[in-house]
């Protein structure tokens, strides 16, 4: 395994895209093993031959359509009316807006790019520093892959062979905990910083903003409710989400034909990039399986007599380190096939394990030098990424506290899936 990882890291250091790097390492591995190289192409094609993966481009398209249809502005206006009058109110609006928008996008980067453009400009206009505005935007964007729908959860469910519905719903309580931790951190920081609140709107205006945003607010309830009642399969839910997003675009009259075409283009590019990584990861996972790496790792862990919580701590430390240098999707695809068999051997619930992994990888979006969320918001705010990273540190600390709680209290993850689907 050491040789494979060394080869992969070497290719990454040469700026080879992660999907291609994994496929190249797998190709070299089968060549040394004397296996026909065509097996790599077959494994890559096999990895993409899944009905479950259809959800990824569909949810990406839904998020892109929401961005161009005017939904983001209506969500922001409602959240501003609800908490904008608090101390450092626009920072609190930033988090609350991400809670709502994460139920529509399923992606941290979609949240950072969509809501972030509106939020950062509004915060800077009201006297917040660009770096502070960008930092809380990046931190709140981590809610995107946690609160359902979640593209990361779909990928994990596909690899680990667990229920898509369970892993999606398991993110609700962790997502709320993360939002509460971020809002509490903002409240504490606001005591030493003079960031003014906005005016509290009249009750009538609050009602009007709620009414206007109501169709968007109903989207997550419609999608999760339809899946739970059996009206739609998880993949059909994604298709219904796209239709609903198109309907909202017509309702709000904020979408033009050019917007629709651009949304389709962005979706194709994003989905294509993800699928290349998925294909490469399947080839890489196959060569590791052929070398019995998961089985050997399981034997090592069993021989070390690690308790489940000790294994979870070790895995999470490794994931935090990997999150500093690798993309979230790549880590999920690379690590999951190796560690899931070990988790099973220790009796760890795979829904709990998966959600802990996803929360951990979302924190990785905030850790340089990779930190994709930092890159996105730094570009929007037009400030150096280093300045944003410094401002993000308190929020990273708050999210780490939530991660520790999720590790040691599995019911925080499992309670809601057990209530909805039964034990």
C-alpha positions in Angstrom: 0.0 0.0 0.0 2.9 2.3 0.8 4.1 2.2 -2.8 0.7 3.0 -4.2 0.2 6.0 -1.9 3.7 7.2 -2.6 3.0 7.0 -6.3 -0.3 8.8 -5.9 1.2 11.6 -3.8 4.0 12.0 -6.3 1.6 12.4 -9.2 -0.4 14.9 -7.2 2.8 16.9 -6.4 3.3 17.1 -10.2 -0.2 18.7 -10.5 -1.8 15.6 -12.1 -5.6 15.7 -11.6 -6.6 13.4 -8.8 -8.9 11.2 -10.9 -6.2 10.7 -13.6 -3.5 10.1 -10.9 -5.5 7.3 -9.3 -6.1 5.6 -12.7 -2.4 5.9 -13.6 -1.3 4.3 -10.2 -3.9 1.5 -10.8 -2.6 1.0 -14.3 1.0 0.7 -13.1 -0.1 -1.7 -10.4 -1.8 -4.1 -12.8 1.2 -3.9 -15.1 3.5 -5.1 -12.4 1.0 -7.8 -11.4 0.9 -9.1 -14.9 -2.8 -8.4 -15.3 -4.2 -7.1 -18.7 -4.3 -3.3 -18.6 -7.8 -3.4 -20.1 -9.1 -4.4 -16.7 -8.6 -0.8 -15.5 -10.9 0.6 -18.2 -13.5 -2.1 -17.3 -13.3 -1.2 -13.6 -13.7 2.5 -14.3 -16.7 1.8 -16.5 -18.2 -0.5 -13.9 -17.7 2.2 -11.3 -19.8 4.7 -13.3 -22.5 2.1 -14.1 -24.8 2.9 -11.2 -28.3 4.3 -11.1 -27.5 6.0 -7.7 -24.9 8.2 -9.3 -27.6 9.8 -11.5 -28.5 11.8 -8.4 -25.3 13.8 -8.5 -25.7 15.8 -11.8 -29.4 16.2 -11.0 -28.8 17.7 -7.5 -26.0 19.9 -9.0 -28.5 21.1 -11.7 -31.1 21.9 -9.0 -28.5 24.0 -7.1 -27.5 25.8 -10.2 -31.1 26.5 -11.2 -31.8 27.8 -7.7 -28.9 30.2 -8.0 -30.1 31.8 -11.2 -33.9 31.8 -10.5 -33.8 34.4 -7.7 -34.3 31.9 -4.9 -31.0 33.0 -3.2 -32.1 36.6 -2.9 -35.4 35.6 -1.4 -33.8 33.3 1.1 -31.4 36.1 2.1 -34.1 38.6 2.5 -36.1 36.3 4.8 -33.1 35.4 6.9 -32.2 39.1 7.2 -35.6 39.8 8.5 -35.4 37.0 11.0 -32.0 37.6 12.6 -30.5 40.7 11.0 -31.3 42.8 14.0 -29.1 40.6 16.3 -25.6 41.7 17.2 -23.4 41.1 14.2 -26.7 40.4 12.5 -25.5 40.0 8.9 -23.0 37.3 10.0 -25.9 35.5 11.7 -27.9 35.9 8.5 -25.0 34.3 6.6 -25.3 31.1 8.7 -29.1 30.9 8.7 -29.1 31.5 4.9 -26.7 28.6 4.5 -29.0 26.4 6.6 -31.9 27.0 4.3 -29.8 27.0 1.0 -28.0 23.8 2.0 -31.4 22.1 1.8 -31.5 23.1 -1.8 -28.0 22.7 -3.2 -26.3 19.7 -1.5 -22.9 21.3 -2.1 -20.6 23.5 0.0 -19.1 25.2 -3.1 -22.5 25.9 -4.6 -23.5 27.5 -1.3 -20.3 29.5 -1.1 -20.6 30.7 -4.7 -24.4 31.3 -4.7 -25.3 32.7 -1.3 -21.8 33.9 -0.8 -21.9 36.5 -3.6 -24.9 38.1 -2.0 -23.8 37.8 1.6 -20.2 39.1 1.3 -21.3 42.2 -0.7 -24.0 43.0 1.8 -21.7 42.5 4.8 -18.9 44.7 3.3 -21.5 47.4 2.4 -22.5 47.5 6.1 -19.0 47.9 7.5 -17.8 44.3 7.9 -14.2 43.7 6.8 -13.9 41.6 3.6 -11.8 38.9 5.3 -14.3 38.5 8.1 -17.2 38.4 5.7 -15.5 35.8 3.5 -14.5 33.7 6.5 -18.0 33.3 7.9 -19.3 32.6 4.4 -16.8 29.8 4.0 -17.5 28.4 7.4 -21.3 28.4 6.9 -20.9 26.8 3.4 -19.7 23.6 5.2 -23.4 23.0 6.0 -24.1 22.3 2.3 -22.9 18.7 2.3 -24.4 17.9 5.7 -28.1 19.0 5.6 -30.0 16.9 3.0 -29.8 16.7 0.1 -26.0 16.0 0.1 -23.9 14.9 -2.8 -21.2 13.7 -0.5 -23.7 11.5 1.4 -24.9 10.0 -1.9 -21.3 9.1 -2.9 -20.7 7.6 0.5 -23.9 5.5 0.4 -22.9 4.3 -3.1 -19.4 3.2 -2.0 -20.4 1.8 1.5 -23.6 0.2 0.2 -25.8 1.8 2.8 -29.3 3.3 2.6 -29.3 6.7 0.8 -32.4 7.8 2.7 -30.8 7.0 6.1 -27.5 8.7 5.4 -29.3 11.8 4.0 -31.6 12.2 7.0 -28.8 11.5 9.4 -27.3 14.9 8.5 -30.1 17.0 9.9 -29.1 17.1 13.6 -25.3 17.4 12.9 -26.1 20.3 10.5 -28.2 22.1 13.1 -25.4 21.5 15.7 -22.9 23.0 13.3 -25.1 26.0 12.6 -25.6 26.6 16.3 -21.9 26.3 17.0 -21.1 28.9 14.2 -23.8 31.3 15.5 -22.6 31.0 19.1 -19.0 31.7 17.9 -20.3 34.8 16.0 -22.1 36.0 19.2 -19.0 35.7 21.3 -16.8 37.4 18.7 -19.3 40.2 18.3 -18.7 41.3 21.9 -15.3 42.7 20.9 -16.1 43.9 17.5 -18.4 46.8 16.5 -20.5 45.3 13.8 -23.9 47.0 13.7 -27.2 45.1 13.5 -29.7 45.9 10.8 -33.1 47.4 11.6 -35.8 45.0 12.8 -38.5 44.9 10.0 -42.2 45.4 10.9 -44.2 42.2 11.4 -46.1 42.8 8.2 -42.9 42.9 6.2 -41.6 39.7 7.9 -44.8 38.0 6.9 -44.5 39.2 3.3 -40.9 38.0 3.0 -41.9 34.6 4.5 -44.7 34.3 2.0 -42.4 35.2 -1.0 -39.8 32.7 0.2 -42.3 29.9 1.1 -42.1 27.9 -2.2 -38.3 27.7 -1.7 -38.6 26.7 1.9 -41.0 23.9 1.1 -38.5 22.3 -1.3 -36.6 20.2 1.3 -39.8 19.1 3.0 -41.3 18.0 -0.4 -38.1 16.1 -1.3 -37.5 14.3 2.0 -41.2 13.7 2.6 -41.6 12.2 -0.9 -38.7 9.9 -0.3 -39.9 8.8 3.1 -43.5 8.1 2.1 -42.3 6.1 -0.9 -43.6 8.4 -3.6 -40.1 8.7 -5.0 -36.9 6.8 -4.9 -33.8 8.8 -3.9 -32.9 9.1 -7.6 -36.4 10.1 -8.5 -36.3 12.7 -5.8 -33.3 14.3 -7.5 -35.3 14.5 -10.8 -38.3 16.0 -9.0 -36.0 18.5 -7.4 -34.9 19.7 -10.9 -38.5 20.1 -12.0 -39.3 22.0 -8.8 -36.3 24.3 -9.4 -37.5 25.0 -12.9 -41.0 25.7 -11.6 -39.6 28.2 -9.0 -37.6 29.9 -11.8 -40.9 30.4 -13.7 -42.7 31.5 -10.5 -40.1 34.0 -9.5 -39.5 35.1 -13.1 -35.8 35.3 -12.5 -34.6 32.7 -15.0 -33.9 33.4 -18.7 -33.1 31.0 -21.5 -29.4 32.0 -21.2 -29.5 31.3 -17.5 -30.9 27.9 -18.1 -28.2 27.1 -20.7 -25.5 28.3 -18.4 -26.8 26.2 -15.6 -26.7 23.1 -17.8 -23.2 24.0 -18.8 -22.0 24.4 -15.2 -23.7 21.2 -14.2 -22.1 19.3 -17.0 -18.6 20.6 -16.1 -19.0 19.9 -12.4 -20.6 16.5 -12.8 -18.0 15.5 -15.4 -15.2 16.4 -13.0 -16.8 14.3 -10.2 -17.4 11.3 -12.5 -13.7 11.3 -13.6 -12.7 11.2 -10.0 -15.2 8.4 -9.3 -14.0 6.3 -12.2 -10.3 6.8 -11.1 -11.2 6.0 -7.5 -12.9 2.7 -8.5 -9.8 1.6 -10.5 -7.5 2.5 -7.5 -9.8 0.8 -5.0 -9.8 -2.3 -7.2 -6.1 -2.6 -7.2 -6.0 -2.1 -3.4 -8.6 -4.8 -3.0 -6.5 -7.1 -5.3 -3.6 -6.6 -3.0 -5.9 -7.3 0.0 -5.1 -3.9 1.6 -8.5 -3.6 3.4 -8.1 -7.1 4.8 -4.6 -6.4 6.0 -5.6 -3.1 7.6 -8.5 -4.9 9.3 -6.1 -7.5 10.7 -3.7 -4.8 12.0 -6.6 -3.0 13.7 -7.9 -6.2 15.2 -4.4 -7.2 16.3 -3.9 -3.8 18.0 -7.2 -4.4 20.0 -8.4 -0.9 19.3 -11.7 0.1 20.8 -14.3 1.5 18.3 -13.8 5.1 19.6 -10.1 4.8 19.3 -10.4 3.7 15.7 -12.7 6.6 15.0 -10.3 9.1 16.6 -7.4 7.7 14.5 -9.4 7.8 11.3 -10.6 11.4 11.9 -7.1 12.6 12.6 -5.9 11.1 9.3 -8.9 12.7 7.5 -8.1 16.1 9.0 -4.6 15.8 7.7 -5.7 14.6 4.3 -8.2 17.5 4.1 -5.3 19.9 4.1 -3.9 18.6 0.9 -6.6 16.7 -1.0 -10.1 17.5 -2.4 -13.1 16.3 -0.3 -14.6 14.1 -3.0 -11.2 12.5 -3.7 -10.7 11.6 0.0 -14.1 10.2 0.3 -13.7 8.0 -2.7 -10.1 7.0 -1.8 -10.5 6.3 1.9 -14.0 4.8 2.2 -13.4 1.5 0.5 -10.4 0.9 2.8 -11.8 1.9 6.2 -15.4 0.7 5.9 -14.6 -3.0 6.3 -12.5 -2.2 9.4 -15.4 -0.2 10.8 -17.7 -3.1 10.2 -15.4 -5.5 11.9 -15.5 -3.3 15.0 -19.2 -3.1 15.0 -19.4 0.7 14.2 -22.7 1.7 12.6 -21.9 2.7 9.0 -24.4 5.5 8.9 -22.7 7.1 12.0 -19.3 6.4 10.5 -20.2 8.0 7.2 -21.7 11.2 8.6 -18.7 11.6 10.9 -16.5 11.3 7.8 -18.5 13.8 5.9 -18.5 16.4 8.7 -14.7 15.9 9.0 -14.2 16.4 5.3 -16.3 19.6 5.3 -14.0 21.0 7.9 -11.2 20.2 5.4 -12.8 22.8 3.1 -11.6 25.4 5.5 -8.0 24.2 6.0 -5.2 25.5 3.7 -3.3 24.9 1.5 -6.2 23.3 -0.5 -9.3 24.6 1.3 -11.6 24.9 -1.7 -14.2 27.0 0.2 -11.5 29.4 1.1 -10.5 29.8 -2.6 -14.1 30.5 -3.6 -14.9 33.1 -1.0 -11.4 34.8 -1.2 -12.0 35.3 -5.0 -15.5 36.8 -4.3 -14.2 39.1 -1.6 -11.1 39.9 -3.5 -8.8 39.3 -0.5 -5.8 37.0 0.0 -6.7 33.5 1.0 -4.3 33.7 4.0 -6.3 36.5 5.5 -9.5 34.5 5.1 -7.9 31.4 6.7 -6.8 33.4 9.8 -10.3 34.8 10.3 -11.7 31.2 9.8 -9.8 29.7 12.8 -12.4 30.3 15.5 -15.1 28.7 13.3 -12.9 25.7 12.6 -12.5 25.3 16.4 -16.3 25.4 16.9 -16.8 22.8 14.1 -14.1 20.5 15.7 -16.1 20.6 18.9 -19.2 19.4 17.0 -17.1 16.7 15.3 -15.9 15.3 18.7 -19.5 15.2 20.0 -20.6 13.3 17.0 -17.7 10.8 17.4 -18.5 10.0 21.0 -22.3 10.2 20.9 -23.5 8.2 17.9 -27.2 8.8 18.6 -26.8 12.4 17.6 -26.4 11.0 14.1 -28.6 7.9 14.4 -31.6 9.2 16.3 -33.5 10.8 13.3 -32.9 7.9 10.8 -34.1 5.4 13.5 -37.2 7.5 14.1 -38.0 7.9 10.4 -37.0 4.4 9.1 -37.1 2.3 12.3 -34.2 0.7 14.1 
